[in-house]
């Protein structure tokens, strides 16, 4: 899989999975730089191709009083500073057609949220920027249906699409990963497993999503064994006080041990 279309990507010839990793939302400059510095150190050591992830705004909140961001331009400038400081690519999600052009001036990969992946105008707007487009599979969609989202990107003149599986709804308050979908989606585009969002427990009565972070390594190991091209992991140095998705994030202190184990598993799988 060619990662060379992503600016500033490193270790693309390591035969490792690539990693999209960072906080759920950009809460400030210091926190973003602190997390990026740690992840860059780990991924350089383990030779993992790395893209820093951070949402410049959160538009899909359950409650109107939930944190949505520190301001679009302020957050996007922080993403640019992360990229320039550590010489790494960045990814952020967009929610409106106008976001595509705006965010494309600051980041290298545009992500379409799972709830919005069937919104044709949004997908096409992202594709027309020429950036890599990361399409998150809707929790309500089959793996086979994602070929149409990929085709929208291609029909807009952009061959650089990824698919990210973030789990499928299982009842009202749980998610499940159907690993049968990975080889299916890899037929259409490089496929990423969103480990942390797959462990969300949405629709809680309090209006704040729950999660099962103790299962992160279990899901990540299964993804690596089943040949996902990339992993998506949200991390924070203080998940319990994170402003978004803290209930399912990985503590930053646990990231190196997890990735070390996953790299070892990938090497074993590659030997078969």
Secondary structure as GFF3:
##gff-version 3
##sequence-region A 1 272
A	DSSP	beta_strand	18	22	.	.	.	ID=ss1
A	DSSP	alpha_helix	29	46	.	.	.	ID=ss2
A	DSSP	beta_strand	50	53	.	.	.	ID=ss3
A	DSSP	alpha_helix	72	86	.	.	.	ID=ss4
A	DSSP	beta_strand	89	94	.	.	.	ID=ss5
A	DSSP	alpha_helix	97	104	.	.	.	ID=ss6
A	DSSP	beta_strand	109	112	.	.	.	ID=ss7
A	DSSP	three_ten_helix	114	116	.	.	.	ID=ss8
A	DSSP	alpha_helix	120	128	.	.	.	ID=ss9
A	DSSP	beta_strand	132	136	.	.	.	ID=ss10
A	DSSP	three_ten_helix	143	145	.	.	.	ID=ss11
A	DSSP	alpha_helix	146	155	.	.	.	ID=ss12
A	DSSP	beta_strand	161	165	.	.	.	ID=ss13
A	DSSP	beta_strand	168	169	.	.	.	ID=ss14
A	DSSP	beta_strand	175	176	.	.	.	ID=ss15
A	DSSP	alpha_helix	180	186	.	.	.	ID=ss16
A	DSSP	beta_strand	190	194	.	.	.	ID=ss17
A	DSSP	three_ten_helix	197	199	.	.	.	ID=ss18
A	DSSP	beta_strand	200	201	.	.	.	ID=ss19
A	DSSP	beta_strand	210	211	.	.	.	ID=ss20
A	DSSP	three_ten_helix	213	215	.	.	.	ID=ss21
A	DSSP	alpha_helix	216	225	.	.	.	ID=ss22
A	DSSP	beta_strand	230	236	.	.	.	ID=ss23
A	DSSP	three_ten_helix	239	241	.	.	.	ID=ss24
A	DSSP	three_ten_helix	246	248	.	.	.	ID=ss25
A	DSSP	beta_strand	250	251	.	.	.	ID=ss26
A	DSSP	three_ten_helix	252	254	.	.	.	ID=ss27
A	DSSP	alpha_helix	255	270	.	.	.	ID=ss28
###
